[in-house]
Amino acid sequence: MLVLFVFTTTQKYKLLYMTFAFRLYMTSKPNNFVVGDSIPLEEFIVMGPRSKVFRDTKYFGDDYIPVDYLKKYRSGQIQKISDNMQWLLEDDPTSGGMENNIFVYGPPSTGKTHVVKALCHQYTSKIMEMANRLGATVTRHVVYIRASNVTPAGIIYLLAQYFNDGIPRRGISTDEMVERTMDSIRGHRVCIILDEFDKVSRTKQHQNPVDYIIRKCIDLSSEPDVSLSLVIVANDYSTLASINEATDSRFLPVREPFPKYDAQEIGDILWDRCVRGFVEGVIDEGDVNRFASDIYNTGRDIRTGLKVFMECGRQAERNGRSTITWDDLERSLDHVERNRLSNTICKLDNASFLIYYAMALACRTNMQNDEKPHGFATSGELQQIYGQLCRKYTFKQLTWHHIAYYVLPSLEQMGLFMHHPGHRGQPSRYEVDDKLLDNIVAIAQDEIKRRRRGWV
């Protein structure tokens, strides 16, 4: 007798059930059946019911590029950046030097990365079509590098690896990598896209990583037959403030801002993702627009909204429901925010963790100050509380110079606090979002219990 299975478990068990069903089907065949005979797949596989919530989860991920909405809300920026990359396709002989540099900046989740990635794919396709049509080797390149938490040497290595496959990561200086890359791109045109450039890591060897990397790229274009352009992408407008005059005089980028989306634009984008990603009827458009307004008013971004929708959908599936309500959105937002914060804090090294914990304690104490409440910590307060935590948990206390130059900039790049530099004798101030203070302290206290055993 033919035995059929209908899956009610999660996707990861489907293959096991399919194999088991097939074996039972084989034993149910007549005696003259020979193993290895061709059988239509649909005869023995009975797939489980499709999700009642999700149509396709890819629309809630960062990898999906919403081309239609980029054209709708970022057409001016696309045109400006594209015009600055058009020189890659021109027929005139390369003259060498830096060409059409551009600095793209704006808050997170405003379409910067999606736009430059889409243009990278578009121009790469055009370059390959041109080379195939002419039967020539590829001499024009668009190189995309995500610079977040990468050292200057690491960025130079990624660039060198693109043109020199198999180049060793260690045992070779950055200057030699630049020279090898220069030899490989003679007579070529190269556009280098450096995304999240404001989050490049500072090292002891490279105190000013932004200036160093741009200078190395200028060195690449110093040969007369090498043409190169840079597309710098960053959240912070002041990213290029640290480059010196000599570098700036040769760089001279066009600046292209990406403003924040307004509430209506956020609502349109989120609703489009819901239509594509959820089964029809799962979520109400009015709730999505209301949620978009809350995101805009609280300073959150589209990426947070997408994570909330994913969490809501998963919760609905686990509970056997096929709809998402406003209460579900609120609960999932709290869950996503706490998880994001917890994951970030738990991944910090010990020094960064204690500094951030000290900062949250100082800010919360000052918020509770009856005489003069404020939500920031001064550098003196931060040093004092950090020292107390180190002594309490017998952790080696680092010098303030090391903390100020390496630990705090790294935390600031992660967006964990805002730094207000001191002036006219006033100390620097460090501000943490007051809505997160209680959560930060609670998470840090749990994390300390987990870490204490390994501290000496």
C-alpha positions as CSV (number, residue, x, y, z in Angstrom):
1,M,0.0,0.0,0.0
2,L,1.3,3.5,-0.9
3,V,2.0,5.5,2.2
4,L,2.0,9.3,1.8
5,F,3.3,12.0,4.2
6,V,2.2,15.5,4.5
7,F,4.8,17.7,6.2
8,T,3.8,19.7,9.1
9,T,7.3,20.3,10.5
10,T,9.8,23.1,9.5
11,Q,11.7,23.2,6.2
12,K,14.8,21.5,7.5
13,Y,13.0,18.2,8.1
14,K,11.5,18.0,4.6
15,L,14.4,16.1,3.1
16,L,14.3,13.5,5.8
17,Y,10.5,12.9,5.3
18,M,11.0,12.8,1.5
19,T,13.6,10.1,1.8
20,F,11.5,8.1,4.2
21,A,8.4,8.4,2.0
22,F,10.4,7.3,-1.0
23,R,11.6,4.2,0.8
24,L,8.1,3.3,1.8
25,Y,6.9,3.8,-1.7
26,M,9.7,1.5,-3.0
27,T,8.6,-1.3,-0.7
28,S,5.0,-0.9,-1.8
29,K,5.7,-1.5,-5.5
30,P,5.0,-4.8,-7.2
31,N,7.6,-7.6,-7.0
32,N,8.7,-7.0,-10.6
33,F,9.7,-3.4,-9.8
34,V,13.4,-2.9,-10.3
35,V,15.3,-0.4,-8.1
36,G,16.6,2.3,-10.4
37,D,13.6,2.5,-12.6
38,S,12.5,6.0,-13.5
39,I,9.6,7.3,-11.4
40,P,7.9,10.7,-11.7
41,L,8.9,12.7,-8.7
42,E,5.3,13.8,-8.0
43,E,4.3,10.2,-7.4
44,F,6.1,9.8,-4.1
45,I,6.7,13.4,-2.8
46,V,3.8,15.1,-1.2
47,M,5.0,18.6,-0.2
48,G,3.7,20.2,3.0
49,P,1.5,23.2,3.0
50,R,3.0,26.5,1.9
51,S,3.5,29.3,4.5
52,K,0.3,31.1,5.3
53,V,2.4,34.2,6.2
54,F,5.4,34.6,3.9
55,R,5.4,34.7,0.1
56,D,9.2,35.3,-0.1
57,T,11.4,36.4,2.8
58,K,14.1,37.8,0.5
59,Y,12.1,41.1,0.3
60,F,12.8,41.7,4.0
61,G,16.5,41.3,3.6
62,D,19.4,43.8,2.9
63,D,20.3,42.0,-0.3
64,Y,17.1,42.9,-2.1
65,I,17.6,46.1,-4.2
66,P,14.2,47.9,-4.7
67,V,15.1,49.4,-8.1
68,D,11.6,50.9,-8.8
69,Y,11.6,52.8,-5.5
70,L,15.2,53.9,-6.0
71,K,14.2,55.4,-9.3
72,K,11.2,57.0,-7.8
73,Y,12.8,58.6,-4.7
74,R,16.5,58.7,-5.6
75,S,16.5,59.5,-9.4
76,G,18.5,62.7,-8.9
77,Q,21.2,61.0,-7.0
78,I,21.3,58.1,-9.4
79,Q,21.7,60.4,-12.3
80,K,24.5,62.4,-10.6
81,I,26.5,59.4,-9.6
82,S,26.0,57.7,-13.0
83,D,27.2,60.9,-14.8
84,N,30.4,60.7,-12.7
85,M,30.9,57.1,-13.7
86,Q,30.2,57.6,-17.4
87,W,33.8,58.2,-18.2
88,L,34.4,54.5,-17.8
89,L,32.5,53.9,-21.1
90,E,33.9,56.7,-23.2
91,D,36.1,55.8,-26.2
92,D,38.7,58.5,-25.8
93,P,42.2,57.3,-24.7
94,T,42.9,57.4,-21.0
95,S,44.9,60.4,-19.9
96,G,45.7,59.2,-16.4
97,G,45.1,60.8,-13.1
98,M,42.0,61.1,-10.8
99,E,38.7,61.4,-12.6
100,N,35.3,62.5,-11.4
101,N,35.5,61.6,-7.7
102,I,32.2,61.8,-5.7
103,F,31.4,61.8,-2.0
104,V,28.0,60.2,-1.2
105,Y,26.7,60.9,2.3
106,G,23.5,60.7,4.3
107,P,21.9,58.9,7.3
108,P,21.6,55.1,7.4
109,S,18.9,53.4,5.4
110,T,18.5,56.2,2.8
111,G,19.4,54.1,-0.2
112,K,23.2,54.9,-0.6
113,T,24.4,51.3,-0.6
114,H,21.6,50.1,-2.8
115,V,22.2,52.9,-5.4
116,V,26.0,52.3,-5.6
117,K,25.5,48.5,-5.8
118,A,22.9,48.8,-8.5
119,L,25.2,51.2,-10.5
120,C,28.2,48.8,-9.9
121,H,26.2,45.9,-11.4
122,Q,24.9,48.1,-14.3
123,Y,28.3,49.5,-15.3
124,T,30.0,46.1,-14.9
125,S,27.4,44.6,-17.3
126,K,28.0,47.4,-19.8
127,I,31.8,47.0,-19.6
128,M,31.5,43.2,-20.2
129,E,29.1,43.7,-23.1
130,M,31.5,46.2,-24.7
131,A,34.5,43.9,-24.3
132,N,32.6,40.9,-25.8
133,R,31.3,43.0,-28.7
134,L,34.8,44.2,-29.5
135,G,36.5,40.9,-28.7
136,A,38.9,42.8,-26.4
137,T,40.2,42.1,-22.9
138,V,38.5,44.0,-20.1
139,T,40.4,47.2,-19.3
140,R,37.7,49.0,-17.4
141,H,36.6,48.0,-13.9
142,V,34.2,48.9,-11.1
143,V,35.5,47.6,-7.7
144,Y,33.1,47.6,-4.7
145,I,34.7,47.4,-1.2
146,R,32.7,47.5,2.0
147,A,35.1,49.3,4.4
148,S,33.2,48.9,7.6
149,N,35.6,47.6,10.4
150,V,38.3,46.9,7.8
151,T,41.8,48.3,8.5
152,P,43.5,50.5,5.9
153,A,45.9,47.6,5.1
154,G,42.9,45.3,4.6
155,I,41.3,47.7,2.1
156,I,44.6,47.9,0.1
157,Y,44.8,44.1,0.2
158,L,41.2,43.7,-1.1
159,L,42.0,46.1,-3.9
160,A,45.2,44.3,-4.8
161,Q,43.5,40.9,-4.7
162,Y,40.9,42.1,-7.2
163,F,43.7,42.7,-9.8
164,N,46.2,40.0,-8.6
165,D,44.4,36.8,-7.7
166,G,46.4,34.8,-5.2
167,I,48.3,37.6,-3.7
168,P,49.3,36.7,-0.1
169,R,47.5,38.4,2.8
170,R,50.6,38.4,5.0
171,G,54.3,38.8,4.4
172,I,53.9,41.7,1.9
173,S,53.8,45.4,2.7
174,T,51.0,47.7,1.6
175,D,53.5,49.7,-0.5
176,E,54.3,46.5,-2.4
177,M,50.6,45.7,-2.8
178,V,50.1,49.2,-4.3
179,E,53.0,48.7,-6.7
180,R,51.7,45.3,-7.9
181,T,48.2,46.8,-8.4
182,M,49.7,49.7,-10.3
183,D,51.5,47.3,-12.6
184,S,48.2,45.4,-13.2
185,I,46.1,48.4,-14.2
186,R,48.4,50.3,-16.5
187,G,46.3,51.4,-19.4
188,H,43.1,50.6,-17.5
189,R,40.2,52.7,-16.1
190,V,39.2,51.9,-12.6
191,C,36.3,53.2,-10.4
192,I,36.7,52.2,-6.8
193,I,33.5,52.3,-4.6
194,L,34.4,52.5,-0.8
195,D,31.1,51.9,1.1
196,E,30.7,52.7,4.8
197,F,34.0,54.6,4.6
198,D,33.4,56.4,7.9
199,K,33.6,53.1,9.7
200,V,37.1,52.1,8.5
201,S,39.2,50.9,11.4
202,R,41.9,53.1,12.9
203,T,45.2,51.4,13.8
204,K,48.4,52.4,15.6
205,Q,50.2,52.5,12.2
206,H,47.4,54.6,10.6
207,Q,46.0,57.2,12.9
208,N,44.2,58.9,10.0
209,P,42.9,56.0,7.9
210,V,40.7,58.1,5.7
211,D,43.6,60.3,4.5
212,Y,45.9,57.3,4.2
213,I,43.6,55.3,1.9
214,I,42.8,58.2,-0.3
215,R,46.5,59.0,-0.7
216,K,47.2,55.4,-1.7
217,C,44.5,55.6,-4.3
218,I,46.0,58.8,-5.6
219,D,49.4,57.0,-5.8
220,L,47.7,54.4,-8.0
221,S,46.7,57.1,-10.4
222,S,50.1,58.8,-10.5
223,E,51.2,56.8,-13.6
224,P,50.3,58.6,-16.8
225,D,48.4,55.7,-18.3
226,V,46.2,54.8,-15.2
227,S,42.9,56.6,-14.8
228,L,41.0,56.1,-11.5
229,S,38.0,57.6,-9.7
230,L,36.7,57.1,-6.2
231,V,33.1,56.9,-5.0
232,I,33.2,57.4,-1.2
233,V,30.0,56.4,0.7
234,A,29.5,57.4,4.3
235,N,26.9,58.3,6.9
236,D,28.8,61.2,8.3
237,Y,29.3,64.4,6.2
238,S,32.5,65.2,8.2
239,T,34.2,61.9,7.1
240,L,36.5,63.8,4.8
241,A,37.3,66.6,7.3
242,S,40.4,64.7,8.4
243,I,42.2,64.6,5.1
244,N,45.1,67.1,4.7
245,E,45.2,69.9,2.2
246,A,47.7,68.2,-0.2
247,T,45.4,65.2,-0.4
248,D,42.2,67.3,-0.7
249,S,43.7,69.4,-3.5
250,R,44.1,66.2,-5.7
251,F,40.9,64.5,-4.6
252,L,38.3,67.3,-4.9
253,P,35.1,65.2,-4.9
254,V,31.6,66.2,-6.0
255,R,29.3,65.9,-2.9
256,E,26.0,64.2,-3.3
257,P,23.6,64.1,-0.2
258,F,21.0,61.5,0.4
259,P,18.4,63.0,2.7
260,K,16.2,61.0,5.1
261,Y,13.0,59.5,3.8
262,D,9.9,61.2,5.1
263,A,7.1,59.2,6.7
264,Q,5.1,58.8,3.5
265,E,8.1,57.5,1.6
266,I,9.0,55.1,4.4
267,G,5.3,53.9,4.3
268,D,5.4,53.4,0.5
269,I,8.7,51.4,0.7
270,L,7.6,49.2,3.6
271,W,4.2,48.5,2.1
272,D,5.8,47.5,-1.2
273,R,8.0,45.0,0.7
274,C,5.0,43.7,2.5
275,V,3.0,43.2,-0.7
276,R,5.9,41.3,-2.2
277,G,7.0,39.4,0.9
278,F,3.8,38.5,2.7
279,V,0.8,36.5,1.5
280,E,-2.1,38.8,0.6
281,G,-4.2,39.7,3.7
282,V,-1.5,39.0,6.3
283,I,-1.0,42.7,7.2
284,D,-3.2,45.8,6.9
285,E,-1.8,48.8,4.9
286,G,-3.1,51.2,7.5
287,D,-1.0,49.5,10.2
288,V,2.1,49.6,7.9
289,N,1.6,53.4,7.3
290,R,1.1,54.0,11.0
291,F,4.2,52.0,11.8
292,A,6.1,53.9,9.2
293,S,5.1,57.2,10.9
294,D,6.3,55.8,14.3
295,I,9.6,54.8,12.7
296,Y,10.1,58.3,11.3
297,N,9.1,60.1,14.5
298,T,11.4,58.1,16.7
299,G,14.4,58.4,14.5
300,R,14.5,54.8,13.5
301,D,15.1,53.6,9.9
302,I,13.7,51.3,7.3
303,R,16.1,48.5,8.1
304,T,14.5,48.3,11.6
305,G,11.1,48.1,10.1
306,L,12.1,45.2,7.9
307,K,13.5,43.3,10.8
308,V,10.2,43.9,12.7
309,F,8.2,42.5,9.8
310,M,10.4,39.4,9.7
311,E,10.0,38.8,13.4
312,C,6.2,39.3,13.3
313,G,5.9,36.8,10.4
314,R,8.0,34.2,12.2
315,Q,6.0,34.7,15.4
316,A,2.7,34.3,13.5
317,E,4.0,31.1,11.9
318,R,5.1,29.7,15.2
319,N,1.7,30.4,16.7
320,G,-0.3,29.1,13.8
321,R,-1.7,32.4,12.8
322,S,-2.0,34.0,9.3
323,T,-2.4,37.7,10.3
324,I,-0.2,40.4,11.8
325,T,-1.8,43.0,14.1
326,W,-0.7,46.3,15.4
327,D,0.0,44.7,18.8
328,D,2.3,42.2,17.1
329,L,4.2,45.1,15.5
330,E,4.8,46.8,18.8
331,R,5.9,43.6,20.6
332,S,8.2,42.7,17.8
333,L,9.8,46.1,17.7
334,D,10.7,45.8,21.4
335,H,12.1,42.4,20.8
336,V,14.1,43.4,17.7
337,E,15.5,46.5,19.5
338,R,16.6,44.5,22.6
339,N,18.1,41.7,20.5
340,R,20.0,44.1,18.3
341,L,21.4,45.9,21.4
342,S,22.2,42.7,23.2
343,N,24.0,41.2,20.2
344,T,26.0,44.4,19.8
345,I,27.0,44.6,23.5
346,C,27.8,40.9,23.8
347,K,30.2,41.1,20.8
348,L,32.3,43.9,22.3
349,D,35.7,43.1,23.7
350,N,36.2,43.6,27.4
351,A,37.6,47.1,27.3
352,S,34.9,48.4,24.9
353,F,32.2,46.6,26.9
354,L,33.3,48.2,30.2
355,I,33.6,51.6,28.7
356,Y,30.1,51.4,27.2
357,Y,28.7,50.1,30.5
358,A,30.4,52.9,32.4
359,M,29.0,55.5,29.9
360,A,25.4,54.1,30.3
361,L,25.7,54.2,34.1
362,A,27.0,57.8,34.0
363,C,24.2,58.9,31.6
364,R,21.5,57.2,33.7
365,T,22.8,58.7,36.9
366,N,22.8,62.2,35.4
367,M,19.3,61.7,34.0
368,Q,18.2,61.0,37.6
369,N,19.9,64.1,38.9
370,D,17.2,66.3,40.5
371,E,19.2,69.5,40.5
372,K,20.4,69.5,36.9
373,P,19.2,66.5,34.9
374,H,21.0,65.8,31.6
375,G,21.6,62.7,29.5
376,F,25.3,62.8,28.9
377,A,28.5,61.7,30.6
378,T,31.7,63.9,30.7
379,S,35.1,62.4,30.0
380,G,35.9,62.8,33.8
381,E,32.8,60.9,34.9
382,L,33.5,58.2,32.3
383,Q,37.1,57.8,33.5
384,Q,36.0,57.5,37.1
385,I,33.2,54.9,36.6
386,Y,35.4,52.9,34.2
387,G,38.1,52.8,36.9
388,Q,35.6,51.6,39.5
389,L,34.4,48.8,37.2
390,C,37.9,47.7,36.5
391,R,38.8,47.5,40.2
392,K,35.5,45.8,41.1
393,Y,35.8,43.1,38.5
394,T,39.7,42.9,38.6
395,F,40.0,43.8,35.0
396,K,43.3,45.4,33.7
397,Q,42.6,49.2,33.4
398,L,43.8,50.7,30.1
399,T,45.2,54.2,29.8
400,W,42.9,57.0,28.9
401,H,45.0,57.7,25.8
402,H,44.3,54.2,24.4
403,I,40.6,54.5,25.2
404,A,40.2,58.0,23.7
405,Y,42.1,57.1,20.5
406,Y,41.0,53.5,19.9
407,V,38.1,52.3,22.0
408,L,35.8,55.3,21.9
409,P,36.2,56.0,18.1
410,S,35.3,52.3,17.5
411,L,32.2,52.5,19.6
412,E,31.2,55.8,18.0
413,Q,31.5,54.2,14.5
414,M,29.1,51.5,15.6
415,G,26.5,54.3,16.4
416,L,26.3,53.4,20.1
417,F,26.7,57.0,21.3
418,M,27.1,60.6,20.2
419,H,30.4,62.5,20.9
420,H,30.3,66.2,21.6
421,P,33.9,67.5,21.6
422,G,34.8,69.9,24.4
423,H,35.8,73.5,23.6
424,R,37.0,76.5,25.6
425,G,38.1,74.4,28.5
426,Q,34.9,72.3,28.6
427,P,35.3,68.5,28.8
428,S,34.1,66.2,26.0
429,R,30.6,64.8,26.5
430,Y,29.3,61.4,25.5
431,E,25.5,61.0,25.0
432,V,23.6,57.7,24.9
433,D,20.0,57.4,23.7
434,D,18.0,57.9,26.9
435,K,15.3,55.5,25.8
436,L,17.9,52.7,25.7
437,L,19.7,53.3,29.0
438,D,17.7,50.9,31.2
439,N,18.0,48.1,28.6
440,I,21.8,48.7,28.2
441,V,22.4,48.5,31.9
442,A,20.3,45.4,32.3
443,I,22.0,43.7,29.4
444,A,25.4,44.7,30.6
445,Q,24.7,43.3,34.1
446,D,23.7,39.9,32.6
447,E,26.8,40.0,30.4
448,I,29.1,40.7,33.3
449,K,27.9,37.5,35.0
450,R,28.7,35.6,31.9
451,R,32.2,37.1,31.4
452,R,33.5,37.2,35.0
453,R,34.7,33.7,35.1
454,G,37.2,34.4,32.3
455,W,38.4,37.7,33.7
456,V,41.7,37.8,35.6
